[in-house]
Amino acid sequence: MKYIYPSIITFFLSLSFLFANDKKDKEFGLEVGLTTSPMTIDGVINMEEWGESALISNFIQQIPKEGLPATENTEVRLKYDEDFLYVAATLYTKTPGDYVMSSLKRDFNFDQNDAFAIIIGPYDDGNNGFMFAVSPYNIQMEGLVNNGDRVSNVWDNKWFSEVKRYEDRWEVEMAIPFKTLRYTEGSEYWRVNFIRNDRKNFEQSSWVPVPLNQIIGSLAFTGYLNWDKPLKKPGSNIAVIPYAATNAAKDYRSNDPTSTGFDAGLDAKVAITPSMNLDLTFNPDFSTVEVDQQQTNLNRFELFFPERRQFFLENADLFADYGFRSIRPFFSRRIGIATDSLGRSSNNRILYGARLNGNLNDNLRVGLLNMQTATEDEVGYPGQNYTVATVQQKVFSRSNIAAIFVNRQTTGIVGESNRVPGLDYNLASIDNKWTGKFFYHQSFSPNQTGDTKAHASYLDYNTKTWKFQWNHEYVGDAYNAEVGFVPRRSYWRLEPNVLYRHVIDSDKIFQQTFQVRYDMYTNDDFSLKTDETISFIYRLYFKNTSTIQARVFNEYIYLFNSFDPTRSGGERLAAGTNYSYLRTGITYTSDRRKLLNYSATTYYGGFFNGTRTFVNTNVNYRFQPYGNISMFAEYNKIEMPKPYSSADLWLVGPRAEVSFTDKLFLSTFVQYNSQIDNININTRFQWRFKPVSDFFVVYTDNYHPESLQIKNRALILKLTYWINV
């Protein structure tokens, strides 16, 4: 326990920062009134409709010149009725030239496009809310805001907008249904901010000023939208989304006949209360999910691939953000995977699932997830039931204490289970200068022995000039989170980090940063250092959005087990040996506003007892607003002394994304991975024939690189339809 004392001290010190800042600032207040006449959403801001609403203007720059008035004027107006919150914005532009647009596809990247957005925080916790954004071509992006400033744009819902473009401005009108939002009945005010990304001028601005060192969409920096009377409960909000899918597949290696299949299922969304939602899924199908971008694996541990399935992504922070990225008690990608007696993985069909999540009041969030998988007789894998329960209680101004319980139970076998309870404290001061996380988790399995706990602390102090970070991690040798992501065990990790930020008042240069990072792993009793990295990083940011980054690493590795650094099946380095080496590298990213833009990274230096040359390039051409073509290529040249294997490893990924209209999309992603000796082609056609209703065609091929002989091939057709009940 003596090793936990520094974390406990840090924890209680953090409380003092919160008490010192536990106050509300209502300097920015906005009165919104009930409209007495129907509103027409056509992109034309008619003063007969909007004339009585309060005018919001005088946006303030965040970048490049923090605190100065925005160079292009933005005007915003709001109204509401029993069903909708209405937003109108006029965005003036004096700068000639086209708007910066990535494509016509929904859920665009706000930071990379000209766009206007409203940020809403109905619970006044400064952490959870909604973002609705529109581009000059009326492309929509909606997202859930969590942890104060993280936006998850995988959340889909129905809302309405129209845009008109003029020579000197563009105008947008939005109608956001109260049914779409989650809030406490009787609310008298919400947090709110309005932000504009003027990509053409390299400028971000907002109604409520946001410091340069913060994310402009942060709910820590908002004004207050004051309702003229307490909000009523909206009408019933139930949506059913059935699907039907058919597929054909052939494995050319076994020369079996083409297999075909048909499947159907549905999802349902039920608003239990204005702030509590129940999601149901029956026989879900994830065949049209975007394919993973492959990685070259040159380390000793499992790689992390993010979750991409829609059902698990919505409100994922309430379930998936416990612990740290490398110490997750719950990782939803574990659900739907079967493992045979030889350790080989295959799909495990999900029969049904349910997720209840939302707020019981302004300060208390809860979540409950349950999933049931099928028995896979072909691989001898029994069905599994997964349950995750979470609760999150706000404390002080913006922090919270959260608890999680994860349970995996083999269906029909008593005692065949794995459980992980845990407690997290998430720190966020009112001005977001202090953030952090402190947690303690423990696993329970039948016949489990050894040290079954994991704990960690992370503290971040972020100002306009300095950024200090502290991190410690501990994972016991028997900590076993079977439904989590824990690639290594039995270690301590210490990771202090300091960054200095210098803003430069220049026509071409925006800022530069200097960073020193130390990262060290030891065994569980501190008797043996196993990994150490000392890094120096310099970054230079230009006002044309290009950047240069230079890095120097000094690395040390001790091998507990024998290891082949190329992972190609060659001679392995002996267990008990250690290696120290230096690497240097540089990255350049060009002006991302240009139609043709690119980035390139190269590293060279030691690698165990040999050397490694690393080159990574990404070239992108944007034929806006209809899409882009890109080419990703990564090359690793590993040279080892005999008898160890050297290797030339390639990862190449051309991609094309075309938006024929704002409803028809086509993407093709080709990936060549020499490490796994495979070429994969994934083509995905999407027709959004109604809001949140789609028809998909997905075609997949896998080939042998040398002969281009087909390994397998599959075709999937899927129809989904959103029905409001």
N, C-alpha and C positions, 0 to 999 in steps of 0.2 A: 504493500500500500504506500510505501514511502515515495514511490515514483509518481503517484497520482497527486501528491500534495501540490506541486507547482501548478497543475491544472485547476485544482480547487481554489488556490489563491487567485489565479487569473480570473476565474469565474466570479468570485465575489468582488474583485476589483472592477470588473465590468459592470456590476450592478450599480456602483457609484456613478458611473458615467450616465447611466439611464436615469437615475433619480435626478441628477443635475440637469437633465434635458427633458424631463417629463412635463411638457407644456404644449399647448396648441397655439398655432399662429394663424389668425383669421384675417391677416392683412389683405388677402385677396378674396373678396366675397362677391358672389354673383347671384342676383335674384332672378329666378326663372318663373314666369307666370303661365297660367292656364290659357290656352288659346280658345277663343269663343267662336272661331269659324274653321271649317275644314282646311287643311294644309295640302297644297299640291306639290308633289316631289317631282320636279322636272328639270332641275339644274338652273332655273331662272329665278333669281332672288327678287321676288315681287314685294315692293315696299308696302303695298296694301295688306299683305300677309304678315310681313316681318317688321313693319315700321314701329310698332309699339314695344318690341323686344329691346333689351339693353344691348348696347354695342360694345364689344370687346376688341381692343386693338392694342397698339403700342407693344408688340412682341419684342422680347429681349434676346439678344444673341447668346448662345452657349459657346459655339465655335463659329468663326475663328477668334472673335474678339469678345470675350466674355463680358457681359454687363452693358454693352453698348446697344442702342436701338438696332433692330433688324434693318437691313438695307432695303428690303422689299416689304411693303406694308401688307398686313393680314388683318381681316375683319371677321369677327365671329358673332353670330346671333343664336339664341336658344329659345324654344318654346316647348310646351308639352300639352298633351290631352290625356284622356283616360288610358289610351293604348300605347302611345308613342312618346319618346323624347325626340324632338326635332332639332337638328343642327344645320345652320347655314354658314358657309365661309366664302369669303372673297379673297383670293390670293393674287395680289398684283405682281407683275414681273416686267421690269424695264429691260432686262438683259436679253438681247436677241439670241436666237438659236433654239433648237429643239429641246423639249424636256428630256430628262434622263429617265429612261424606262427600260427595265430588263425584259419584260414580256407582257402579254395580255392575260397571263395566268393568275388566278386567284391566290391569295396568301403570299404576296410578294415580300421581298426583304425591304423593310421600311428604310433602313440606313442606306441602301443602294439605289433608291428611286426618289424622284420628286414626289412628295406626298404631303397630305394633311391628316392629322389624327386627333381624336379626343381620347383622353385617358380618364377612366372613371373608377373611383374607389368607394363603392356603396357602404362598406363596413367601417370606414374611418380607422382601420388598423394600420394603414400605411404600408401594407404588404400585399394585399390581394385585391384584384379588380379586373377591369376589362380595357381593351384597346380596340378602337374601330378606326381604320385608316382607309383613305381613298386616294388614288392617283389621278393625274390630269386626264387619263383615259377611262375614268370610272371603274378601275379595277379595285376590288375590295380586298381588305385584309382585316380579319378579326382575330383577337388573341386573348388568352387568359394571362393576367399579370400575377406572378407569384414571387415570393421572396423579395418584394419591394420593387424590383426592376427587371426581372426575367419575364419575357413575353413568349408564351407558347402559342404559335399560330396554327396548331393542329385542331384547335377547337372550331367547329363549324356550326353556324346557326343562320337563321333567316333574318335579314334586315335589308334596308332599301336605300339606294343612293342614285343620284343622277348628277352629271357634270356637263357644263357648257364651257367651251374654250373660246377666248377672245384674243385679240392681238396684244392687249396689255394686261390680261388677267385670265384666271379661270375660276369658275364658281361651282360650288358643290352644295347640294342639299342632301341631308341624311335623315332617315326615319328609323329609329332603333326601338323595337318593341320592348315594352317592360317585361313581357313574357320571356324574352331572350336573356334578360339580366337576372341576377340574384341579389336580393337585398332584404333587409328587415322591414316587415310591415310596420307602417307608422313612422318611417324615417323622415326627418326634417331637413337633413342636409347630407350631401355626398362630397367626397373629395373629387376634384376635377382639375385637369390641365389640358391645354390645347398646344399642340406642337406642329411645327412645320419643318420639313426637310427640303431645303432649297439646294438640291444637289448640284444644279447648274452653277451656282455661285459658291459652292463649298461652305454652306452656312446652315446651321440648325438654330432655330429660335423657338421660344415658347412664351405663353402668357405669364405664367409664374416662372421667374428666373431659376435656372438649374446650373449649379457650379460646373466648371469645365471638367473637373475630375470625376463627375458622376454621369450616369446614364440618363439621357434626357427624358426617357419615359418613366423615371422613378416616381413611385407614389410617395416618396418622402418629401417631394417638392410639388405641392399642389395648393390650389385655392379651394374654396368651398362653394358648391352649388346649393343655394338655399331655396327649398321649395316653399311656395306661398301657403301650402297646407300639407299636413302629414300625408305620405303616400299610402294609397289603399293597396290591398292585395289584388294582383292582376287576376284575370280570368284563368280558367283551367289551361294547362299547357302540357299536352300529351302528344308525343310524336311517335309514330311507328315507321320503321325503315326496313321493309322486307327486301330480300335479295334472291335472285336465282342465278345460278352459274352452271356452265357446262365446260368440260375440258377434254382434251385428247393429248396423250403422251406416248412416246415410244423410246425405249432404251435400245440403242443400236448395238451396244456391247454384248447384250445377252440375246439379241435378235428375237426377242419376244414380240408377239403381235401388238399392234397399237391398242392401248387401253383407253377407254372412254368413261366418262362419268357425268352425273348430274347432281347438283346439290342445291338446297334452298334453306333459308333461315331468316332470322330477322333480329333487328335491334329495336329497342323501345326506350324512349326518354320520358320520364314522368316527373313533373314538378310536384313534389309532395307539399311543399310550402314555397313561398317566393325565394327562400334561401336554401332549400334542401331539394336535391335531385336524386332520382333513382334511375340508373341505367341498367337495362337488361339485354342479354344477348343469348340467342339460342342457335346452336350449330353455326358459330361464326366462321367466316371465310376470309382469310388474309392473303389470298393468292394475288391480288392486285396491288399489294403494298410495294412501294418503291424498293428496288434492290439495294443491298448494302454496297458501299464502296469498299473494295477489297484493300487489304493492307499487307505489306511485307513484314513478316514476323521474324525479328532478329534478337528478341530478348527471351528470357527463360520462363516467362509467365503468360498466362492466357490474355488474349487481346480483348478489349472492350468494344462491342458494337452496340450503338444506341437502339433503343426500342423504336419501331416504326409503325406498329399496329395501332390503329385509331382508338380502339376501345381502351387500351392501356395508357394512351397518351393524354387524354383529357383529364385534367386535374391530377396529373401524375405527381406533382410536388407533394400532395397529401399522402402519397404512398411510397414514392421512389426516392425522395430526397433525404431520407434518414441516413445518418452516417456520412462517410465521404465517398468520393467516386470509386476508390479502391477498397472500401470497407462498407459495402451496401448490404444491410440485412434483408432487403427485398429488391430483386431485379426481375422484372416481369418477363424478360426473355427466357427465363427458366421454365415458364409455363408453356406447355405445348411441345416439349422435347422428351423423347423416349430414349433410353440407353439400354442396349442389349448386354449380354454377359461378357462380350469382348470390349465393352466400352465405346462401341460405335453409336452415334446419335442419329435419330430419325424423327420425323414429325409424330406428335402425339395429339390426336384430334381432341379439340375442346368441345364438350357437349353443350355446356351452358355456363352462364356466369351472371353475376349481379354486382353492382357497385352503388352504394349509397354514400353520398358525400355532400357537404355543404355546411352552413352555419346554423347553430342552434340560437345564437344571438350574435351581437357585433363582435364579441371577444372569443367565442368558442366555436371551433371547427371540428367536425368529426368525419370519419371515413370508414367504410366497411366494404371489403371486397371478398367475394367467394367465387371460385372457378372449379369446375369439375371436368376432368379429362377421361377419355375412354380407355378401356383395356386394349392393348395392342398385342393380339395373340401371335402375330408373325414374329415378333422380336421377344416375346415373353415378358412384356412390361405391363404391370397391372395399372388400373386407373388410379388417379391421384386427385385428392381434394386440397385446394389451396385456400387459406383464409388469411386475410390481413385486416387488422383493426387498428385504427389510429385516432388520436385525439390531440388537439392543438389549442392551448389556452393562451391568449394574449396576456402579457404582463408589461407593465410600465408603458412607454410610449409606442414602441413598434416591435418589441421582442416577444417571444413566446416560448412556452415549455410544451414539449410534444412527447407523446408516448406511442409506441408501436408494439404490436404483437403479431408475429408471423408464424403460421402453422401449416406444415405439409403433412398430410395423413394419407397413407396408402389405403385405398378403398377395400374394405372387407377384411383387413388384417389389423387386429388390435395391437397397439404398441409399436407399430412400424411408422414412426413419425419423426419429425424434426421441428423444433420450436425455437424461436428467438424473440424474447421481449427486449425492449430497449427504451431509453430515456434520452431525449435531446433537448438542449437549451440553445435556441437561436437568438443571437444578439443583434440588435439593430438600433442605434441611437436615433434620435429624432432628426438629426441633420445628416445621418448616414456616414459620418466620419468613422464611427466605430461599428464594425460588423464582426460576426464570428459565430462559431458553433462549438459546443461541448457535448460529448455524448458518452454513454456507457451502455453496452449491449452484452448479452450473455446467451449462449446457445444451450439447448437441452435435447439430448438424443438418448435412446436406450443404450445402456452399457457404456456410456460416455465417461471417460476419465481424462485427467489432465486439466490444463488451464483453459477454461471455456469462455473467457471474457475478452471483450475488445473495448477500448476507450480512446478518446482523442480530444484534442483542443485545437481550435484555430481562432486567431485574433488578428484583425486587420484594422489599421489606422490609416485613413486616406485623406490627405489634404491636397490643395492645389500644387504644392511643391514636393511633399514627401509621401511615400507609401511604405509603411512598415507592416510586415506580416510575421506571425509566429505559428508554427504548426508542430504538434507532436501526435504520434500514432502509436498504439500498442495493440497487437493481436496475439492472443495466446495460442499455444501449439495445438490445442484441441477445440478452438473456436470453429464451429461448423454451421455456417449459414447456407443450407442446401438450396434455398430459394433466393440467395443473394449473390453478390459478386465480390469475392474475396480471393484474389489470385495468389496471395502469399500469406503465410502464417508464421508464428513464432518469431516476432521481431519488434523492435522499437524503431521509430523513425523520428528524427529531429530536423526541422526545416525552417530556419529563419531566412528572411528575405527583406531587402531594402531597395527602394527605387527613388531616384531623384528626378523630378520633372521640371524642365526649364522651358517656359513659353517664350517664343522669340517674336518680337514685333518687326516682322520683315514682310516684304511683298511676296516672297516665294516660300519661306520656311515658316511652319506653324509652331512646332515644338521639338525638343529632343529629350530623351530620357536616358538615364544611366542606372543600371540594375546590377546588384550583386546577390547571388542566391547560393545557399549552402543546403545540401540535401544528404543526410547520412542515415543509414540503416545499421543496426547492431542486432545481435541475438538477444534473447529475452532476458538475460542477466547482465547485459552490457560487457561481457567478457571478450567479445569478438566483433570487430567492425566488418560488415559484409558488403556494404555499398557506400560509396561517397562520391558526390559530384559537387565541384565548386565552379560556378558559372559567372562570367561577366558578360553583360548584354548591353549593347548600345543601339538606340533606335532614333532615327531622324524622320520627322513627319513633314511633308511638303503641303502647301495649300492647294496644289493641284491633285491631292489625294494619293500621290505616290509616296512610298516609304522605303527606307533602307535600314536593315538590321544586321549588326555584326555580333557574333558570339564566340566566346572562348570557353572551352570546358576542360577541366581536369578531372578525370574519372578513375575510380578504384573499384574493383570487383573481386570478391572472394567467392569461389565456387564450392557450395556444399555438395553438389552432385556433379557428375561428369556432364559435359555439354558440348554440342556441336554448334559453333556460332553461326554457321550458314544454314542450319536446320535442313541439311540435304542428305542426311544419313551417312556422313563420312566419319572419319576418326574423331573421337571426342576428347576434349580437354579433360584432364584428370581432376577428380574431386579433391578438395583441399589445396588447390593452387590459387594464387592471387595475381592480379594484373593491374597495372597503373599506366595510364596513357593520356595524351593531350589531343584535343580536337579543336579545330577552328572552322567557322563557317560564316557565310554572308547570304542575305536574302534581299532581293529587290522586287518591289511591286510597283507597276506603272500606274499612270493616271486611269483610275477605274471608270471615269466618266466617258472616256473615249470609246468609240465603237470597237476598236481593236485594243485590247489590254492584256497584260500578261504578268506573271510572277515567276521568279526563278530563285532557287536555293541551292547552294553547294556547300558541302562539308568535306574536310579531309583531316585524317589523323590516325592515331592508334586505334586498334580494336582487338582486345585481348592480347595475344602474342603476335598479331599481324597488323595490317592497315585496312582502312575502309575509306573509299571514295563514294560520296553520296551526291546525287544530282536530282533535283525535283523541279519540273517546269509545269506551268499551267497557262495555256494560251486560250483566250476567249474572244470571239467576235460576236457582237450584238447587232442584229439587224432589226432595230427597234421599230415599232413596239412588238414585233411578231415573234421574237425568240432569240436564240443564240446557239452558236456552235463552239465547242470547247475541246481541247486536247490536254489531257493530264498524262504526264510521263514521269516515272521514277526509276532511277538506276542506282544499284548498289554494286560496287566492285570490291569484293573482299579478297585480300591476298594474305594467305597464311603460309607459314613455313611447312615443309614436308615433315611428317606424313599427313598433316591436317589438310582438309579440303579447302580450296579456294572456290570462289563462285562469282558469276556475273548474273545478277538478279534484276529482272525487268518487271515493271508494273505499268501498263499502258492503258489509258481509258479515254478514247474519244466519245463525246456525248453531243447529241443534237436535241434541242428542245424548240418546238415550233408551236406557236399559238395562232391558228388560222383565224379564229375570232376569240371573243371572251368566253366562248362555250366549247370550242373544239381545240384539243391539245394532242400533240404527238411528241413522244420522247423516245430516243434510242440511245442506249448506253452499252458500249462494247468494252470489255475488260480482258486484257491479256496478262496473266500472272504466271511468270516462269517458275516461281517457287512451288506452285501446286500443279504446274504443267497443264494449264487450261486456258481456253478462250471462251468467254461467256458473252452472249448477245441477248439483251433484254429490250424489247420494243413494247411501248405502252401507249395505247390510244384511249383518250377519254373524251366523251361527249356529255357535257352537263346540260341536259335538255330542259331541266327545271332547276330552281334553287335547291342545292344539296341533293340532287337526284342525278345519277350518272349511269352511262353505259361504258364498259371497259372492254378492250380487246388487248390481251397481253400475250406476246410470243417470246419464247425463250429457247435458246440453243446453247449447247456446250460442245466444244471441239478439242481434238488433240492438236496442239500448236504445230508440230512438225509436219504432219500429213494433212491437216485440216479435215481429218476423218471425224464424222459426227459421233459424239458420245450419247447424247440424248436430246430430245426436242419436245416442247410442250406448247399447247395453245389453249388459252382460257378466254371465255366470254362471260361477262358478268353484268347484271342489271340491278341497280339499287333505286329505290323510290321512296322519297320522304312524304309521309302522310300525316297531316295534322288532324288529330281526332277532336 
